[in-house]
Amino acid sequence: MVPSGETVSFADLERKSNQCAHLMRACGLHRGDVIAILLENHPRYFEIALSAERSGLYFTGISTHLSASEAGYIVDDSDAKLLFASSKTLPLAREIIADRSDIILFIVDGDDAELGRNYLSERDAQPGTPIADESMGTPMLYSSGTTGRPKGVKFDLPEARIDEMDSLTNLAVSGFGFTEGMVYLCPAPLYHSAALRWSLSALKVGGTVIVMEKFDAQRALETIESEKVTHSQWVPTHFIRMMKLPDAVRSRYDHSSQQVVIHAAAPCPVAVKEAMIEWWGPIIHEFYAGTEFNGMTMITPDEWLEHKGSVGKAKFGTIHIMSEDGKELPARSEGLIYFEGGNKFSYHKDEKKTQSSYNEQGWSTLGDIGWVDEDGYLYLTDRKSFMIISGGVNIYPQEIEDVIVTHPKVADVAVIGAPDPDLGERLVAIVQPMSMSDAGDALSEDIQAHVLAHLGRIKLPRQIDFTEELPRLPTGKLYKRILRDKYWEGHKGPGSS
């Protein structure tokens, strides 16, 4: 753990995950039941997840940044029987279970006899050998809820033995060179699908996982040097924040131990990725997939330099680009991205959303818009739900955001559609400046000139608003719903609920 320095050996992880599995059986949990994990990046996270995985249980990670009502919704919706919290998340846990007497709360690093049970003392009273009825469990993680209520992504429980390689770990080995002895850096929150799953894959092949308790751009560089990190996984926001460190700081640290750098979760601006490759070398790989894991693309650094902006070819599933009326589109035509032949998934307790994700052919979509070139490389445009219709023209904000964020005085940006009596929606850029002292008309005009130097006038935000911080998740995703709701309050339209 960074920066605390706490370590867990493989022997400890084996023993403690066995003890936790016995504890969950003692609490009456059986194959197919659900546990919820409400923890920051914590030393107990992996043992709890692995104990569920070896006990045939679903495990649901909950963001520590949610409100009590949002987190409580996930606990209720998932049918969780156990909730694991820490001293840090205990205030939120208290609110969640206030009216939920059927849920057992375990406190993983403290004691509150009136509210929860002491996880460490109860765990340590259990045997460290495997339970008699081991079977494979799996995550049931929830979508981020950036555009609405989060939904639990549910798969059938695997029938495989617990020591068999799962499909994602096989992809990590074949696609990203995961191997025994690797040192994997996780700078993202473990409740996020990619952070948790890639970390578990690194452990399964015999690698060391370095977990940052909270992302800090300079500390990440320090950790790469001090821990001799070989593999790591990032989101574009991490890249941007490291790139905007002073040159003297960026050049201070040795990053030569790195062999494979992976990024995903959101489209990366081309200029940012070019700069990262120039800085770290041609070791930056990218993939595109959702929590639903209905398909997956990968692209190597060399491929990306030949197809800049692409997220790669399909490595799992077959890509189809479909029109609104369900017809397949030719190369370089934008449409909804569907995957054929990927994992079958469902949204827990939401049959309507599950059905709407599949077409007549049985192909599934996550609601992303994109296109493929003649060589089969996929390019993401944006989320369909983020599309802005201004003056009858469909505009996807991602392209505009990618330009604005490269402005030297911009730390972060979101582009949304706000109500407009003439255009229907007008483009608004909500900018988090590097320094709030720069906010004002002069910076607004400079940002607009920057946009016009790269994009057509139709994509120019006529309104630039400034904020100290955007509601961005540690996973890199924006809560655009929160931003849009403020502008659409009292209006009917994309922001109304």
C-alpha positions in Angstrom: 0.0 0.0 0.0 1.2 3.5 -0.9 2.0 5.6 1.0 1.3 3.7 4.2 3.8 0.9 3.3 1.6 -1.9 4.7 2.3 -5.2 2.9 0.4 -8.5 2.6 2.3 -11.7 1.6 0.8 -14.4 -0.6 0.8 -16.7 2.4 -1.2 -14.1 4.4 -3.6 -13.6 1.5 -4.2 -17.3 1.2 -4.8 -17.8 4.9 -6.9 -14.7 5.4 -9.1 -15.3 2.4 -9.7 -18.8 3.6 -10.6 -17.5 7.1 -13.0 -15.0 5.5 -14.6 -17.7 3.4 -15.3 -19.7 6.6 -16.7 -16.6 8.3 -19.1 -16.0 5.4 -20.3 -19.6 5.6 -20.8 -19.1 9.3 -22.9 -16.1 8.5 -25.2 -18.4 6.4 -24.0 -17.4 3.0 -24.1 -19.9 0.2 -23.3 -20.0 -3.5 -25.1 -17.3 -5.4 -25.4 -14.9 -2.4 -24.0 -11.4 -2.5 -21.7 -9.3 -0.4 -21.0 -5.6 -0.6 -17.6 -4.0 -0.1 -17.7 -0.3 1.0 -13.9 0.3 1.4 -11.4 2.9 0.3 -8.2 1.3 -1.2 -7.6 -0.8 1.8 -5.3 -3.7 2.7 -8.3 -6.0 3.4 -9.9 -5.4 0.0 -8.3 -8.3 -1.9 -8.8 -10.9 0.8 -12.5 -10.1 1.0 -12.9 -10.2 -2.8 -10.9 -13.4 -3.1 -12.8 -15.1 -0.3 -16.0 -14.3 -2.2 -14.5 -15.6 -5.4 -13.5 -18.9 -3.8 -16.9 -19.2 -2.0 -19.2 -19.0 -5.1 -20.4 -15.5 -4.1 -21.1 -12.3 -6.0 -19.1 -9.4 -4.7 -20.2 -5.8 -5.2 -17.7 -2.9 -4.7 -19.4 0.4 -3.8 -17.9 3.8 -4.5 -17.0 5.6 -1.3 -17.9 8.9 -3.0 -21.6 8.1 -3.2 -24.3 9.6 -0.9 -26.0 7.4 1.6 -29.1 7.1 -0.6 -27.0 6.2 -3.7 -24.9 3.6 -1.8 -28.0 2.3 0.0 -29.7 1.8 -3.3 -26.9 -0.5 -4.5 -27.0 -2.4 -1.2 -30.7 -2.9 -1.6 -30.7 -3.6 -5.3 -27.8 -6.1 -5.1 -29.6 -8.1 -2.3 -26.3 -8.0 -0.3 -26.3 -10.0 2.9 -23.0 -8.7 4.3 -21.5 -5.2 4.1 -17.8 -4.6 4.8 -16.8 -1.1 5.9 -13.7 0.6 7.4 -13.3 3.2 10.1 -13.1 5.7 7.3 -16.4 4.6 5.6 -18.2 3.8 8.8 -20.2 7.1 8.9 -21.6 6.3 5.4 -22.2 2.7 6.4 -24.2 3.8 9.5 -26.6 5.7 7.3 -26.9 2.9 4.8 -27.9 0.2 7.3 -29.9 2.5 9.6 -33.2 0.9 8.5 -31.8 -2.4 7.2 -31.7 -4.8 10.1 -31.3 -7.8 7.8 -27.7 -6.8 6.7 -24.7 -7.9 8.7 -22.1 -5.1 9.0 -18.4 -6.0 9.5 -15.9 -3.3 10.4 -12.6 -4.3 8.9 -10.3 -2.2 11.1 -12.1 -1.3 14.2 -15.0 -2.0 16.5 -18.5 -0.5 17.0 -20.4 -3.0 19.1 -23.7 -1.1 18.8 -23.5 -1.1 15.0 -21.2 -3.6 13.5 -19.1 -6.7 14.1 -15.4 -6.8 14.5 -14.2 -8.4 11.3 -10.6 -9.1 12.3 -11.4 -10.9 15.6 -14.1 -13.0 13.9 -11.9 -13.8 10.9 -9.0 -14.8 13.0 -11.2 -17.3 14.9 -11.7 -19.2 11.7 -9.5 -21.9 10.2 -7.0 -20.9 7.6 -7.7 -24.0 5.4 -10.1 -23.9 2.4 -13.8 -24.4 3.0 -15.1 -27.8 2.0 -17.4 -26.5 -0.8 -15.2 -24.1 -2.7 -16.6 -22.9 -6.0 -15.9 -19.9 -8.3 -17.7 -16.6 -7.5 -17.5 -13.4 -9.6 -17.9 -9.6 -9.3 -21.3 -8.0 -9.7 -20.2 -4.5 -10.2 -22.5 -1.5 -10.8 -22.3 1.0 -13.6 -21.0 4.4 -12.5 -24.4 6.1 -12.8 -23.0 9.1 -14.6 -26.3 9.5 -16.6 -28.8 7.8 -14.3 -29.3 5.1 -11.6 -26.4 2.7 -11.6 -27.2 -0.9 -12.7 -25.7 -4.1 -11.4 -24.0 -6.0 -14.2 -24.6 -9.7 -13.6 -23.1 -12.8 -15.1 -23.9 -16.4 -14.5 -21.6 -17.9 -11.9 -18.7 -19.7 -13.5 -18.6 -23.5 -13.4 -14.8 -23.5 -13.5 -12.6 -24.7 -10.6 -11.2 -21.9 -8.5 -7.7 -22.5 -9.7 -8.5 -22.2 -13.4 -7.6 -19.0 -15.3 -10.5 -16.8 -16.0 -10.9 -15.2 -19.5 -9.7 -11.8 -18.4 -6.5 -13.2 -16.8 -5.9 -15.1 -20.0 -6.2 -11.9 -22.0 -3.9 -10.1 -19.5 -1.3 -12.8 -20.1 -1.6 -13.0 -23.9 -2.3 -9.3 -24.5 -0.3 -7.4 -21.9 2.4 -9.8 -20.8 1.2 -10.4 -17.2 3.6 -12.9 -15.7 5.0 -14.2 -12.4 7.3 -11.6 -10.8 5.6 -8.6 -12.4 5.1 -5.5 -10.3 1.7 -4.0 -11.1 0.7 -0.4 -10.0 -2.9 0.3 -9.4 -3.5 4.1 -9.0 -7.3 3.8 -9.3 -10.0 2.9 -6.8 -10.6 -0.8 -6.3 -14.3 -0.5 -6.4 -13.9 0.2 -10.2 -14.1 -2.8 -12.5 -10.8 -2.4 -14.3 -8.8 -1.6 -11.2 -10.1 -4.6 -9.3 -10.1 -7.1 -12.1 -6.6 -6.3 -13.4 -5.2 -6.3 -9.9 -6.7 -9.7 -9.2 -5.3 -11.0 -12.5 -1.8 -9.8 -11.5 -2.1 -11.6 -8.2 -3.3 -14.8 -10.0 -0.2 -15.0 -12.1 2.1 -14.4 -9.2 2.7 -10.7 -9.5 3.1 -8.0 -6.8 0.3 -5.4 -6.7 1.2 -1.9 -5.5 -2.0 -0.1 -4.5 -2.1 3.7 -4.2 -4.4 4.7 -1.4 -5.2 7.8 -3.3 -3.9 9.0 -6.7 -1.3 11.7 -6.6 0.5 12.5 -9.8 4.0 13.1 -8.3 3.7 10.2 -5.9 2.8 7.9 -8.8 6.0 8.8 -10.5 7.9 8.3 -7.2 6.3 4.9 -6.9 7.2 3.7 -10.4 10.8 4.5 -9.6 11.0 3.2 -6.0 9.0 -0.1 -6.6 10.5 -0.8 -10.0 7.0 -1.0 -11.5 6.8 -3.1 -14.6 3.0 -2.9 -15.4 0.4 -0.3 -14.7 -3.1 0.7 -15.7 -4.4 4.3 -15.9 -7.2 6.5 -17.1 -6.7 9.6 -19.3 -7.2 11.9 -16.4 -4.2 10.4 -14.7 -2.1 11.0 -17.8 -3.3 14.6 -18.0 -2.5 15.4 -14.4 1.0 13.8 -14.7 1.6 15.7 -18.0 0.8 19.0 -16.3 3.3 18.6 -13.6 6.3 21.0 -14.0 9.0 19.7 -16.3 11.5 19.6 -13.5 9.3 17.2 -11.6 8.4 15.0 -14.5 12.1 14.6 -15.4 13.2 13.8 -11.8 12.0 10.2 -11.7 13.3 7.0 -13.4 10.5 5.1 -15.2 12.7 2.7 -17.2 11.4 -0.3 -15.3 8.1 0.0 -17.0 7.4 -2.7 -19.6 3.6 -2.3 -20.3 1.4 0.6 -19.5 -2.4 0.1 -20.0 -5.1 2.7 -20.2 -8.9 2.7 -20.7 -12.2 3.9 -19.1 -12.5 7.0 -21.3 -11.3 8.1 -24.7 -7.8 9.6 -24.5 -7.1 12.9 -26.4 -4.7 12.1 -29.2 -2.4 14.9 -28.2 -2.2 13.6 -24.7 -1.4 10.1 -25.8 1.2 11.3 -28.3 2.9 13.2 -25.5 2.8 10.2 -23.1 4.4 7.9 -25.7 7.1 10.5 -26.3 7.7 10.7 -22.5 7.4 7.0 -21.5 8.2 5.4 -24.9 6.2 3.0 -27.1 4.9 0.9 -24.2 1.4 2.4 -23.9 -1.4 -0.1 -24.7 -5.1 0.6 -24.7 -8.2 -1.4 -24.5 -11.9 -0.7 -24.7 -14.5 -2.7 -22.7 -17.2 -2.1 -20.2 -18.1 -3.6 -16.9 -20.5 -5.8 -18.9 -17.4 -7.3 -20.7 -19.6 -8.0 -23.8 -16.6 -7.5 -26.0 -13.1 -6.0 -25.9 -10.7 -4.3 -28.2 -7.0 -3.9 -27.8 -4.3 -1.8 -29.5 -0.6 -1.8 -29.2 1.5 1.4 -29.2 2.9 0.6 -32.7 -0.6 0.0 -34.0 -1.9 3.2 -32.4 0.8 5.3 -34.1 -0.5 4.0 -37.4 -4.1 4.5 -36.4 -4.1 7.5 -34.1 -7.2 7.8 -32.0 -8.3 4.2 -32.4 -9.0 1.8 -29.4 -8.0 -1.1 -31.5 -9.4 -4.3 -33.1 -11.7 -6.7 -31.4 -9.9 -9.3 -29.3 -13.1 -10.6 -27.8 -16.3 -10.5 -29.8 -17.0 -9.2 -33.3 -17.7 -5.4 -33.8 -20.7 -4.2 -35.7 -21.7 -0.5 -36.2 -25.4 -0.1 -36.4 -27.7 2.7 -37.5 -30.7 3.9 -35.4 -33.0 1.8 -37.5 -30.9 -1.4 -36.9 -29.0 -1.6 -40.2 -25.3 -2.4 -40.3 -23.2 0.5 -41.5 -20.1 0.5 -43.7 -16.6 1.5 -42.7 -16.1 5.1 -41.5 -19.9 5.5 -40.7 -20.8 6.5 -37.2 -23.3 4.5 -35.3 -24.0 2.4 -32.2 -21.2 0.0 -31.3 -22.4 -3.6 -31.0 -20.5 -6.8 -30.1 -21.4 -10.2 -31.4 -20.3 -13.3 -29.5 -19.1 -11.7 -26.3 -20.2 -12.5 -22.8 -23.9 -12.7 -22.1 -24.8 -10.3 -19.3 -27.9 -8.9 -17.6 -28.7 -5.9 -15.6 -29.8 -7.0 -12.1 -33.5 -6.4 -11.6 -33.9 -4.4 -14.9 -35.1 -6.7 -17.6 -36.2 -3.7 -19.7 -32.6 -2.3 -19.8 -31.2 -5.7 -20.4 -33.5 -6.3 -23.4 -32.7 -2.8 -24.8 -29.0 -3.6 -24.8 -29.5 -6.5 -27.3 -30.7 -6.3 -30.9 -32.6 -8.9 -32.9 -29.4 -10.7 -33.8 -28.5 -11.1 -30.1 -25.6 -8.6 -30.4 -25.2 -6.2 -27.4 -24.3 -2.5 -27.0 -23.2 -0.3 -24.1 -24.6 2.8 -25.8 -21.3 4.0 -27.2 -21.1 5.7 -30.6 -18.2 5.0 -32.9 -16.9 3.8 -36.3 -14.4 1.4 -37.8 -11.9 1.9 -40.5 -11.3 -0.4 -43.4 -8.8 -2.4 -41.4 -11.3 -3.1 -38.6 -9.9 -0.6 -36.1 -12.5 1.0 -33.8 -12.7 4.7 -33.1 -14.9 6.0 -30.2 -17.0 9.1 -30.8 -18.9 9.5 -27.4 -21.7 8.1 -25.4 -25.0 8.3 -27.2 -26.6 9.8 -24.0 -24.1 12.7 -24.1 -25.0 13.8 -27.6 -26.1 17.4 -28.0 -28.6 18.5 -30.6 -28.0 22.1 -31.4 -29.9 23.8 -34.3 -30.8 20.3 -35.5 -27.1 19.2 -35.7 -25.9 16.2 -33.7 -22.7 17.2 -31.7 -20.7 14.9 -29.5 -18.8 16.8 -26.8 -15.9 14.4 -26.4 -14.1 15.9 -29.4 -14.5 19.4 -28.0 -13.4 18.4 -24.5 -10.3 16.7 -26.0 -9.2 20.1 -27.6 -10.0 22.3 -24.6 -8.2 20.1 -22.0 -4.9 20.6 -24.0 -5.0 24.3 -23.2 -2.2 25.0 -20.8 -4.4 26.8 -18.3 -7.1 24.2 -18.2 -7.0 21.3 -15.7 -10.3 19.7 -16.6 -13.4 20.3 -18.7 -16.9 19.1 -19.5 -19.0 20.2 -22.4 -22.8 19.8 -22.1 -25.9 21.0 -23.8 -27.9 23.7 -22.0 -31.5 24.8 -22.9 -31.7 27.4 -25.7 -34.9 29.0 -27.0 -33.6 29.2 -30.6 -31.2 26.2 -31.0 -32.9 23.8 -28.6 -29.5 23.2 -26.9 -26.4 25.4 -26.8 -22.9 24.3 -26.1 -21.6 25.1 -22.7 -18.0 24.4 -21.6 -17.6 24.0 -17.8 -13.9 24.5 -17.2 -11.8 23.7 -14.2 -8.8 26.1 -14.6 -5.3 25.2 -13.3 -5.7 28.3 -11.1 -9.1 29.9 -10.3 -7.3 33.3 -10.4 -7.2 32.8 -14.2 -11.0 32.4 -14.5 -12.7 35.2 -16.4 -13.4 36.7 -19.8 -9.8 36.7 -21.0 -9.4 33.0 -20.4 -12.8 32.3 -22.0 -11.8 34.2 -25.1 -8.5 32.4 -25.2 -10.2 29.0 -24.9 -12.6 29.8 -27.7 -9.7 30.8 -29.9 -8.0 27.5 -29.0 -11.2 25.6 -30.1 -11.5 27.5 -33.4 -7.9 26.7 -34.2 -8.8 23.0 -34.2 -12.5 22.6 -34.8 -15.3 24.2 -36.9 -17.4 27.0 -35.5 -20.4 24.7 -35.1 -18.5 23.0 -32.3 -17.5 26.3 -30.5 -19.0 26.6 -27.0 -20.5 30.1 -26.8 -20.7 29.9 -23.1 -17.7 29.1 -20.8 -18.4 28.7 -17.1 -15.7 28.1 -14.5 -15.7 25.8 -11.5 -13.1 24.9 -8.8 -13.6 21.2 -9.4 -15.7 19.1 -11.8 -17.7 16.1 -10.3 -15.3 13.5 -11.8 -15.0 10.1 -10.3 -11.6 8.7 -9.3 -12.2 6.3 -12.2 -11.9 9.3 -14.6 -15.6 9.4 -15.5 -17.7 12.6 -15.2 -21.0 12.9 -13.4 -22.4 14.8 -16.4 -25.9 14.2 -15.1 -25.2 16.4 -12.1 -23.8 19.1 -14.4 -26.7 19.0 -16.9 -29.4 18.9 -14.2 -28.3 22.3 -12.9 -28.7 23.9 -16.4 -32.0 22.1 -17.2 -33.7 22.7 -13.9 -37.2 24.0 -14.7 -36.9 23.0 -18.4 -38.0 19.8 -20.2 -35.1 18.2 -22.1 -32.0 16.0 -21.7 -31.4 17.1 -18.2 -34.9 16.6 -16.9 -35.8 13.5 -14.9 
